[in-house]
Amino acid sequence: MPDKKILIIERAVELFAKNGFESTSVQEITSACGISKGAFYLHFKSKESLLFSIFEMFIDRAIKKISNVFELEIAPKDKLELFLCIQFEEIDQYSDFILMLLREQTKPDDRELFVLMQKMDQHLNNALKTLLVEAYGEDINKHVADMTVIIKGIIKGYIELIVLSSQKFDFKKLANFLLPRIDSIVLGLTTPYLEEDSLLTICYKKTT
């Protein structure tokens, strides 16, 4: 991504978080970047397309960081802990922006966003499957679908807390706290509820 495009995205995130999406004009964004409106429109068709690019950058960066976890020569459970930590850190970094989106109910075009969110979800599912098998062995395969839903549910609960709360969290400590909870769930697994390939074949309903 070109440096100027990144600059526009970063300044826009700051302004949207502070003033809101609707209340922030393209002129304010370009002034904050020290560029002309013409330069803005070379990279973005509109303020709405800029918003989509913000989502795209967030997701691409998170995917890259999660992918890097697998290149580290550390213990499998340390990788799982880092996987959790990365997601909390990424959300926290942009929590003011995310809170603004929730307040204004602002989002990009549904069709494009749907594809983008599917991409992120698939990457998380694949990463979790690999991490679970590395940490708990091949026997976990038949429980991967259930464990993926459970772990993502836990992550979502803490993400909501991070975004909505003014409290500061120690994310490494939080991820470390969650590992024994995941161990306990794995130890209690019996008959799977979801089939092994459920997450690969499931058809997500498109919101309109």
N, C-alpha and C positions, 0 to 999 in steps of 0.2 A: 504494500500500500504506500503511495507517495507521501513524503513528509508533510506536504501542505494539506493533504486530505486528513492525515492523522491530527494535525494541528487544529483543523476546523472541528473535527469530531471531539477532541479533548476540550476545546473552549466551549463548544455547544453543550456538552455534558454539564460543565460547570454552571453555565447560564440557565439551562433547563432546570437543574437541581435547585438553583437559587430563586429563580423568578417564575418557573413553570414553563411548559411547552408553548401554550397558547399565547402567553404574555411576552415571549421572547421573539423578536423580529430577526429576519435575515440580516438587516442592517446592524443590529447589535452584535450578532455573531461575527460579521466581517470586521467591524470596528475592533472587537476584542482580539481578532487574529491579525489586524493590521493589513488587511487585503481589501480588494475591491469586490463589489457584488459580482462583477464579471468573472473574477477568479473563483468565487463561490460556485457559480453556475457551471463552471467547467467540470466540477467534481460532483455536483448534486443537482438534480432536476428541480428539487423543491425542498422545503423544510421537512416534509414527510419522508422523502427519500433519504434525507440525512438521518432521520430517526431510525429508519431501517438499517442504515450503515452502522449506526451505533450498536444496535442489537447484534449485527453480523460481526463487528469487531470484538464485542464482549464474548460471544460464543466461540469464535475462532481462537481467541487468546486462551480461553478456558480449556478448549480441546487440546491446544498445543501444550499447555502446562500439564494436563493430565497425561498426555502421551509421553512427555519427558520422564514421568514417574517410572515408566517401564524400562528406561535406559539406566536407571540407578542400580548400583550393586549394593542393595540393602535387603534386609529380611522381608519376606512377603507381607508380614503384618505391619511392618514399618511403611511399606508401600500403600497399604490400605489406609493407614493413619494419615499419610501425606495426601492421599486422594480426598479424604474427608476435609482435611485442613485447607486444601486449595480451594474447594468450593465455598467454604465459609469466608475465606479471605477475599475472594473475588467479589462475592456479594457485598461484603462489608465496605470494600473500596468504593462501590457505587451505590451504597444504600440510600443516600439522599436523592439520587436520580431515580432509583427504583420506587422510592416512596412518592415522589412527584408523579410518576406514571400511575401508581395506584390511586392517588388522590384525584387526578384528572381523568382517569380511565382512558389514557392515551396509549395507542399502539399503532404500528404500521399496518399496511394492507394485510388482511387476514390470510390471503392465499400465500403470499411470500413468507409471512411470519410462520405459518403452519409448516411449510417446507423446512424453514430454518430450525424450528423447534424439534421437528422430527430428526433432523441431522444431529442435534445435540443429544436428544434422548437416546438415539441409537448408539452414539459414541459412549454415553454413560453406561448403557446396558452391556456393551462389549467389554468396556474397561472393568466393570464390576464382575463380570463372569470370569475374566482372566485373573483378577485379584483374589476372588473367592476360591478358585481352583488352586492357585498358588499357595494360599494361606491354609486351606482346609483339606486339600487333596481331591482326587478325582471323584470320590463318593459324593461330593457336594453337588455334582453336575445335575442330579435329578431334582435338587432343591434350588437351583440357580434362579429360576423364574420367581419363585416365592421370596427368596432372599433379596433379590433385586428390588422387588416392590416394597418389601419391608424396610430395607436400608434407605431407599430413596424417600420413603415416607418419613423416616427419622430425620434425614437431611432437610427435607422441606419444613418440618416443624421448627427446627433450629434456625433455618433461614428466615422464617417469618419473625421469629424473636429478634434476630439480628437487625432486620429492616425496621421493625416497628418500635424497638426499644432504644432508649438513649444510653443504655448501659454498654460499657466496653467489655468485650469478651476476649479471653485468652484462647485462641483457636486451636493451638497445639494441645493445650490442656483439655479442651472440649473433645477433640478428636481422640486423645488418649483415654478419656473417660468413656467414650462410646465403644472402643474396641472390646472391653470385657462384656459389654451389653450384647454386642454382636456374637461373641463367643458363647454366651448363655443361650441365645436364640438358636445357634447352630447345634448346640448340645441337646436342645429340646426338640429338634426336628424329628418327625415320624413319617407319616405318609404325605407326600407332596399334595398340595391343592391344585397348583397350576402345572400343566405339562411342561416338559423341558424346553420345547421350542415355542412356547406361548408368546414370548416377547418378540419373536421373529415374525410370527404370522398374524399377530393382532392388528386389526384395522382401526386406527384412531378416528373418532368422529370429528369431522371438521366443524369448527364453530362458525356461525354466521352472524 
